């Protein structure tokens, strides 16, 4: 069974993947990417650290 913490981390990983594609496509700047990444980490409650 999937624990709540695993679901939070999975949701965060999906959001980061979308943010990375937006950054790589030039839709958002690298600074906006970093800010959004921190925001969504706090919002989802994920304890993962993504090293770029």
VEXTI-667164 format. One line per 4 residues: number of its first residue (from 1); their letters; for each residue x, y, z of N, C-alpha, C. Coordinates in nm, 3 decimals. Layout:
BEGIN
NUM> A> X Y Z X Y Z X Y Z | ... $
end
This chain:
BEGIN
1> XXXX> 0.084 -0.118 0.000 0.000 0.000 0.000 0.089 0.125 0.000 | 0.048 0.226 -0.075 0.126 0.350 -0.085 0.096 0.438 0.035 | 0.201 0.480 0.101 0.185 0.569 0.217 0.163 0.712 0.170 | 0.109 0.792 0.257 0.081 0.932 0.224 0.210 1.005 0.189 $
5> XXXX> 0.318 0.979 0.261 0.444 1.048 0.233 0.498 1.012 0.095 | 0.477 0.888 0.051 0.520 0.849 -0.083 0.437 0.920 -0.190 | 0.309 0.938 -0.165 0.223 1.008 -0.259 0.266 1.154 -0.271 | 0.299 1.217 -0.159 0.347 1.355 -0.161 0.474 1.366 -0.243 $
9> XXXX> 0.565 1.274 -0.223 0.692 1.277 -0.297 0.669 1.252 -0.445 | 0.579 1.161 -0.479 0.550 1.133 -0.620 0.487 1.255 -0.687 | 0.397 1.322 -0.617 0.336 1.443 -0.672 0.442 1.551 -0.693 | 0.531 1.565 -0.598 0.637 1.666 -0.609 0.730 1.635 -0.727 $
13> XXXX> 0.765 1.508 -0.744 0.851 1.471 -0.856 0.785 1.501 -0.990 | 0.655 1.478 -1.000 0.583 1.509 -1.124 0.584 1.660 -1.149 | 0.560 1.739 -1.047 0.560 1.885 -1.061 0.698 1.934 -1.103 | 0.804 1.879 -1.045 0.939 1.921 -1.080 0.970 1.884 -1.226 $
17> XXXX> 0.921 1.770 -1.270 0.943 1.730 -1.410 0.876 1.830 -1.505 | 0.757 1.874 -1.471 0.688 1.973 -1.553 0.762 2.106 -1.550 | 0.807 2.147 -1.431 0.882 2.271 -1.419 1.012 2.267 -1.501 | 1.081 2.152 -1.499 1.205 2.139 -1.576 1.179 2.152 -1.725 $
21> XXXX> 1.071 2.091 -1.772 1.040 2.101 -1.915 1.003 2.245 -1.952 | 0.936 2.314 -1.863 0.903 2.455 -1.888 1.030 2.540 -1.891 | 1.122 2.513 -1.799 1.249 2.586 -1.796 1.331 2.558 -1.922 | 1.340 2.432 -1.960 1.417 2.395 -2.078 1.355 2.449 -2.207 $
25> XXXX> 1.222 2.465 -2.207 1.153 2.519 -2.324 1.154 2.671 -2.329 | 1.206 2.734 -2.226 1.214 2.880 -2.223 1.087 2.949 -2.177 | 0.993 2.872 -2.124 0.867 2.930 -2.077 0.888 3.006 -1.946 | 0.974 2.951 -1.859 1.007 3.018 -1.733 1.159 3.032 -1.723 $
29> XXXX> 1.204 3.127 -1.646 1.347 3.149 -1.627 1.401 3.053 -1.520 | 1.532 3.033 -1.516 1.588 2.949 -1.409 1.555 3.000 -1.268 | 1.549 3.130 -1.251 1.513 3.185 -1.119 1.368 3.151 -1.084 | 1.279 3.160 -1.181 1.140 3.124 -1.157 1.127 2.975 -1.128 $
33> XXXX> 1.207 2.895 -1.194 1.208 2.750 -1.170 1.246 2.720 -1.026 | 1.354 2.780 -0.978 1.398 2.757 -0.840 1.292 2.801 -0.740 | 1.232 2.916 -0.765 1.129 2.967 -0.674 1.008 2.874 -0.671 | 0.964 2.829 -0.788 0.848 2.740 -0.796 0.880 2.605 -0.732 $
37> XXXX> 1.002 2.557 -0.750 1.041 2.429 -0.692 1.033 2.433 -0.540 | 1.085 2.540 -0.480 1.076 2.555 -0.334 0.931 2.568 -0.288 | 0.851 2.643 -0.363 0.711 2.664 -0.328 0.635 2.531 -0.327 | 0.652 2.453 -0.434 0.578 2.327 -0.443 0.631 2.222 -0.346 $
41> XXXX> 0.757 2.231 -0.308 0.808 2.139 -0.207 0.738 2.165 -0.073 | 0.723 2.293 -0.039 0.652 2.328 0.085 0.504 2.294 0.074 | 0.444 2.319 -0.042 0.302 2.294 -0.060 0.268 2.146 -0.048 | 0.348 2.059 -0.110 0.320 1.917 -0.106 0.368 1.852 0.023 $
45> XXXX> 0.462 1.916 0.091 0.516 1.858 0.214 0.617 1.748 0.185 | 0.672 1.747 0.067 0.770 1.647 0.029 0.902 1.670 0.102 | 0.971 1.560 0.133 1.100 1.573 0.199 1.215 1.542 0.102 | 1.187 1.539 -0.027 1.290 1.514 -0.127 1.368 1.641 -0.157 $
49> XXXX> 1.494 1.625 -0.190 1.579 1.735 -0.232 1.623 1.704 -0.375 | 1.590 1.793 -0.467 1.624 1.774 -0.608 1.751 1.855 -0.636 | 1.857 1.788 -0.676 1.982 1.856 -0.710 1.988 1.875 -0.861 | 1.996 1.999 -0.904 2.002 2.029 -1.047 2.141 2.067 -1.086 $
end
